[in-house]
Amino acid sequence: MRNVDAAGLGIGDDHPPRIMGVLNVSRESPYDPSVYDDPGEAAEYVDEELIGEGADVVDVGLESANKDLDVLSAEQELDRLDTAIETLESTSGDAVWSIETRYHEVADEALSRGFDMVNDICGFADPEMPRVCREHDAAVSKMASPPDLERPGAIEDVDEIYEALSMNGFTDKTILDPAFGGWSEAKTHADDRETFRRLREFRGYGRPLLVSINRKSFLKTIAGRTTEEALPVSLAATSMAVERGAHVVRTHDVAETRDAALVGAELARDRVRSGRDAGDVAVEELDVTTAREAERHLDRLGADRDVAGAAVVRTYELTGLPEPAVGALRAATAGSEGVDGTAFALAGAVDAAAGPPSATDGGALGDDGVEASVGSGATADSGGAGATGLLVCTPAGLSALTEAVSGVSDPLDAALETIGAGGK
């Protein structure tokens, strides 16, 4: 994972989650507590409510994100930039200052007058934006968008969002934003929720991730909350987003979001990382939980996607197995002749006093090194209704196993089909 230096602020896996507090200098902005068009009042808000509460970055918006309002031109944004500059110069707290814009002219002017980074809500739809950011050696957050300066974030499908992030390339200091929120009429809450579920896939680019999920409709409607009541659901999602790989969280509620982000980071699973010294073989355990996530990393490396099916191991408890199904699973997964990447353990097969058997006692050991015990009989409480067992497999192993046991038992065929449909 590439780390980004944003004016001395480290962003990425080597650093704690960063909090981006929001200041809007547009009266049209949808969330009033962050809106100030007087530089003095804005500076006081930044010092007390943003930096004072723990914001690492102050993101200044010059126009509303409301899709029903007219898009400002670059000239109109430049007219409002003076207020943002005066605010920056009037604050006493220490933070990285980010300008939210879609225009390279505005970014260039802001970076020349004291801003440190850019939040490009049109994802390099302006092809000159990467050049400006490189010339200023500035970090830039790139939001997934179509190649249209008037339609920021107007993409619904997760795969299309992912592909849009590569539009016009990257700079060395690019941070990626998968564009949560109602940026278009076509985008639904279900679209945003699916993007959130698949957030780990966006780590496939090997670059830091920014999420803007504070009080968003796709979250508050889950719990039936208004915008004013939506802080708890935002905080729950923040912890989950950081655990899934987000490095920057954009928010109007700085102190609370900071706490939630720290919890998510602390409770995330530890992954192996070593070999930072010259001459060492560097090791980074990737946070991969699905074959699709593995495919994203393989694409980044230009490697063969075929190995993605062996990247993830799943465990399923099967109950109500008829005897033919048990026999088929045991035969298909047992020993060196079994299907690679699969193992099956039948409940009640191990004598508790004797302890678990080794692979030489009849266990199946696949290429992934997973050992399973096999035996005869159903669970003690099965009541003759069929056996219970654990099936351990990779996606590739599941596919091969499904073919190997096909036709032996209709209930088993149906169960394996269900597993295959849900295991992407």
N, C-alpha and C positions, 0 to 999 in steps of 0.2 A: 504494500500500500504506500503510495506516494504521500509524503507530508508536504504541506504548504506553509510557507512563511509569509504571513500577512503583516507587513510592517513590524516585524519582530514577534508577532503572535503566532505560535505554532498551532497548526490545525491538522489533525490526522490521528492515526492509531497510536502514535507516540505521545499524545497529549490528552489532557482531560477534555470532556465535552465543552464546547464554547457556546456562550449565550449571545445572541444577536438581538439587542433591544431595538424597538421601532420608534422612530419619530417621523411624523408626517407634517409637512408644511403646506398641505392642501386641505382646505376646508371641505372638500368633497369626499375625503377619506371616510370609510365606513365605520371606523371604530374611534369615537370621539376622544377617549382619554389620552390618545397619543397624538392629537392634532393641535398644532400651535403654528400660527403665522407671525407671531411677534418674537423676534430673536431673543429678547431678554427672558420672556416667559419660557421659550423653548429651551434656552440654556439651563434655566433653573430646573425644568423637568428632566433634562438629560442628567444633570449632576445628581439630583435627588432620587429620581425614580428609575433611571437606567443604570448609569455607572455606579451610583451609590448602592444599588441593590444587587450588583454583581455582573452587569453586562460587560462582556469582553469587546463587543463590537456594537457601534451605533449605526443603524441603517436608516438613512434619510430618504423618504419618498417625496417626490415633487408633485405627484399627481395621484389621484385615487385609482385603486385597482378595480373599481366598479365597472363592469363590462358594459353597463347601460349608458355610461357617460362618454363624451367625445374624447378621443385620444389627443393629448397635447402634442404639438409639434416640437422639434428641437429648440426652436427659437422661444417658444412659450416656456419650456422647461428652463432654458437659460435665464429667462426673466425672473424665475423663482429661485434660482440658485443663490442669489445674493443673500436671501434670508437664511439659507442653509449655511453659507460661509460665515455670516455674522454669528450664527449660533455656535458653530465650531470654535470660532475665535473667542467666544465669551464663556466657554465652559472651563472649569478648573480640573475636572476629573480626567483620568488617563484611560483612553480606549482607542481602538481602531475605528476609523470613520469610513463608512461605506455609503456610496451614492447609488440609489436605485434609479436606473435609467435604461432605455433601450437604444440610445443614440451615442455614437462615438464622439460627437462634438461635445455633448454634455459631460461625458466621462473624461475627456481630455481636459476640459476647463476645470472640472472639479478636482481632478488629480493634480493639476498645476497649482491649485489654490489651497491645498492642505488636506484634501481627502486621501485616504490610504488604499481603498479598494473599491471595486465596482460590483453591484448586484444587477446583472443584466437579465431582466425579466423576459426578454425575447430570445435568449439563448444564441447570440451571435447572428441573429437575422440581419443585423447590420454587419456586413463582412469586414468592415474596418475596425470593429471593436477589438478583436484579438490583437491587432497591430498596436492600437493605442495602449492597451494594457501591458503589452511587452515593452513598449518604449518607456513606460513609467515603472516597469518592474513591479506591477501591482497585481495582487491577487484579484480574482474575479469569480463570482458565483454565476453559474450559467444555468438558467432555468429552461427545462425542456419546452420547446415551442415550435410551431411551424415556421417556415421561412417567410414570415409576414409580420412587419413591424406593428400592424394594427390588431394582431390576434395573439397576444402572449398567452402561453399555456393552453391553447385551444387544441389539445390532443386528448383523446379519451382512452384508447387501448394501451395496455401496459407495454406491450412489445413495441408499439409505435413511439411511446414516450421514451423508451430506452434508446431506440434508434435516433430519435430527434436530438438527443444529447450530443451526438457526434457531429452535428451540422457545423460546417466551417472549422472543424478541428478543435484543438485545445491549446492553451498556453501551458507553460510549466507550472503555473500557479492557479489552475482552474479547479474550482469546487463545483460539484454537480447538485442540481436541485430538480427533483422529479415532478415539481409543479402540482402540489396538492391544492385543491380548491376549485370553486366554480368559475373557472376562467372562460367557459363557453356554455351556451345553452344546452349543447349536446352532452356535456359531461355530467354524469350522474354521481350520486353518493356511492353507489355500488362500484363505479369505476375507481374512485379514490380509495375505497376500502380494499379493492383488489391490488392496487398499487402498493398500499401499505403492507398488505400480507406478503407481497413479493419484494419488499424493500431491500432484502439482502442481495437480490440480483444486481442492484445498481452498484454494488461494490465491485462488480465484474470489470469496470473500467479502471480499477486500481487507483481511484482518486477520492479525496474526501467528499462526504455527502452533507448537504444542508437540507433540513426539512422545515417547512413553514406550515404548522398544523394548529397553531394557537386558535382556539374557539372556532374551528372550521365546522361547517355545516355537516360534513360527512361523519363527524364525531358527535356533535351535540344532538343530532337526531337519533342516535343510538339510544340515548338515555332520555330523550324527550325534553331537552333543556333549551332555554333561550340563550342568546349570546351572553347576556349578563350572568347566567347560571352555569355557563359551560366550562369554567376553570377546572373543576375536578376531572372531567373527561379529557381535557387537554393534557393535564398532568399525567394521567394514566397512560395516554398515548405517547407522551414524551419519554417516559421510562422505557416503554417498549421500543420506540424508534431508536434510542441510543443503544439498547441491547442488541438491536438488529443492525447496527452499524452506522448510525448517523453521528456526525462529528460536530455539526453546528445546528442549533435550534433557534429559529427566529420567533420572537414572541413579544407580546405587549405586557406580559406578566413576568417580569424578570426574576424576582427573588424566588417565587414558587417554582418556576420552570427550571431554574438553576438547581434547586434541591432535587426535583424529579429526575433531571438529567444525571446528576451525581449518583443517585440510587441505581439508575439503569446501567451506568458504567461499572459501578462496584459489583453488581450482582450478575454481570455478564459472564459467560463461561470463559475461563482462562484458556488461551491458545498458545501453542508453542511458538516461540520466536527466538532465534539465536543466530550467531555468526555475523556480527556487525564489523569485526576487525578484518583488515586486509589479509587475504589469503585463506580466510574461512569460507566454508560452504554455508551460505546464508539459508536459514530455514524460517518459513512463515506458514503456520497452519492457517488455512483459509476457513472462513466461517461459512461452510457449505452445508445446507440441510436438504437440498433438493437437487435432482439431476439438472434442472434448468439453471440453477445457480452455478453448478459446475461448468455448464456449457458457456456461460458468460465469461468465466475466467479462461477457459480454453480458447475462446474466440480472441480474447485480448492477447494471448500468447501466440496465436496463429497455430495452435495445436489441433490434433484430431479430436473432433467432438465425440467420436464413438466411445471413448473411455468414460464419458460422463455417466453412463449407466451403471458403472461400478463404483461411483464416488460416494454413494450414500447407502447405509445399511438401515433397514427398517425392521421392526419386530411387531408381529401381529398375533393376537390370541384368537385361535379358532375353536369354537365350541360346537357341539352337535355333529361331530364328524362321524359318518358311517364307517364301518370297517373297511370297505373297499377304498375309501378316501385315505384312511390311515395307512393302509398298506401301500398305496400309490405314493404318498408323500415320503414314507420311510424309504422305499426303494429308490425314489428319484433323488434323494438328498444324501444317501448313506455312502460313506467311504470315498475312495478316490474316483470311483465311477459316477458319483453323484453330480448333479448340476452345479457348476461353479457358482459361487456367491450365494448359496442357499444352505440352510440347515433347518432341521425339524426336530423338536423335542416334545415327546408325548408326556402328558401329565400322568403322575402315578407310576412312572417307569423307574424311579430311583428309590431304593430302600433308604429311608432317612438315616437309619443306623449305620449303613455302610458308606454313606457319603456319595457324592457325585462320581460317575464313572469317567474314565479318561477316554480319549478318542479311540484308543485301542480296544476299549470295552464295547464298541459298537457305535460310537459317536460319529457324526459326519463333520468333516473339516473341509470347508471350501477354500478357494483361493484367498478370500479375505481374512482367513485365520479364525473364523467363528466356529466354535465347537458346539455340537448339540448332542444330547443323549437320546437314545431311542430305546423303546421297550414295548411291552404289550399291556393292554388294559386301558380302561377309561378312568376318569377321576372318580374319587370316592363318592362324590355327590352327583354323578352324572345320571344315576337312576336308570341306566340302560338307554338313555336318550342320545347316546353318541359320545365319542371321546372328545377330550380337550387337549390342545397342544399349542406350542409357540412355533411360529414360522418366522425365521430370520432370513432376510434376503436383500440383495441389491435390486435396483430396478431392472438391470439386465438379467440377473438371476431369476427374478420373478417372471419375466417374459419367457425365458427358456423353460422354467418349471411349468408354467401354464401349458405350454405346448407338450411337454413330456407327459403330463398326467391327463391331458384332455380326453374326455369321453369315458373315463373310469367312473366318475360320479357326477351327476348333474348338480347336486348341491355344492360340491367342491368347485366345479367349473364356474358356477355363479359367484361363489365367494372370491375366487381368484380374479374374476372379471371386475368385481367391485373394488378389490385392492388396486388393480391396475389402473382403474379410472381415477382413483383418488390419490395416487402416489406420484404425481408429476412434480 
